[in-house]
Amino acid sequence: MSNPLLEIVRYRLLEPLRWPETIFWTFLFPALLALALGIAFRQQQPEPATVAVVAGPGAEELAQALQRDPAVKVTLQDAAAADRALRHGKVAIQVVPGTPLRYRFDPTRPESSLAHLTVDRAVQRGRGRVDPVATVAEPVTTRGARYIDFLVPGLLGFNLMGGGLWGLGWAITEARTRKLLKRFLATPMRRRDYLLGHMLGRLAFVPMEAVTLLLFGWLLFGVGNAGSVFTLALVVIVGALSFAGLGTLLASRARTLETMSGLINLCTMPMLLLSGVFFSTSRFPDVMQPFIRLLPLTALNDALRAVMGDGASLLAVGPQLLVLAVWGFVSFVVALRLFRWS
């Protein structure tokens, strides 16, 4: 007779093999998470302070002087482009030539405050600190240029993704596990109608989700919308449908809720890290940018920020809408071919 204690230990050791997703989330996912964050916040050497020198008299000379400092990464931009780069987190600080020299940055971002010190040191060092350059720190606290204005569109995009994947994919898989889908085999219900009905039904919840978050951001932090309400609403709807299509694809064959949970998290977590929800995608190397740009959450976040922060027109966010539409359409078509009632 075998020892009961040893049998329980053996059972606990072998049980995870029945659920491959357990192995993934226990061993592989933490490593992938560390890898992604390690790339985004890599510290092989101190990250240079990203600076936008605003075009104008003396701008080229100032940019050339700053470029001699290895701790500073400089781009020369016009005022509109520099403002946009600051809002989207592409640069940490603006430098406006003149007397006095003006530094524009968001004091709520630690990297911007550090960039202010780094750039000012480079400017003063260029003059030998014998005759210090007159400068003025100009904290940017206006609406549209704060970190919270960057964060709210990212959270809205992430919420739309979660609603499409969890709200729709989970519901279909749960119906399959409860043997409810098998009953449709005896009815005229077509797969297309069933899946499309779920996707269109998802739209009923989108206004409540979006309006709640946007209203919360507006009332508590003054986060507004610089663009048209129609363009913003269209971006939200297309984004919701895109992730609804992806949700149907994930649920097309999943037989257990555990499998569905693993598939959803497998899609959600990489985009949470790579698609600029909490920090700019510019932190990742240039070689990764084409891949990041093709992710649906990246396209949705970029479009939301362009409309809300920059007042972008419908034509301006056309490329992002195209990416979302392709993801939604292709996912739905593939889901139709893979879907099984049981």
Secondary structure, DSSP 8 states (H G I E B T S, - for coil): ---HHHHHHHHHHHGGGG-HHHHIIIIIHHHHHHHHHHHHT--SS---EEEEEE-STTHHHHHHHHHTSTTEEEEEE-HHHHHHHHHTTS-SEEEE-SSSEEEEE-TTSHHHHHHHHHHHHHHHHHTTTTS---EEEEE--STTSSHHHHHHHHHHHHHHHHIIIIIIIHHHHHHHHTT-GGGGGGSS--HHHHHHHHHHHHTTTHHHHHHHHHHHHHHHH-----S-HHHHHHHHHHHHHHHHHHHHHHHTT--SHHHHHHHHHHHHHHHHHHTTSSS-GGGS-GGGHHHHHTSHHHHHHHHHHHHHHH---TTTTHHHHHHHHHHHHHHHHHHHHH----
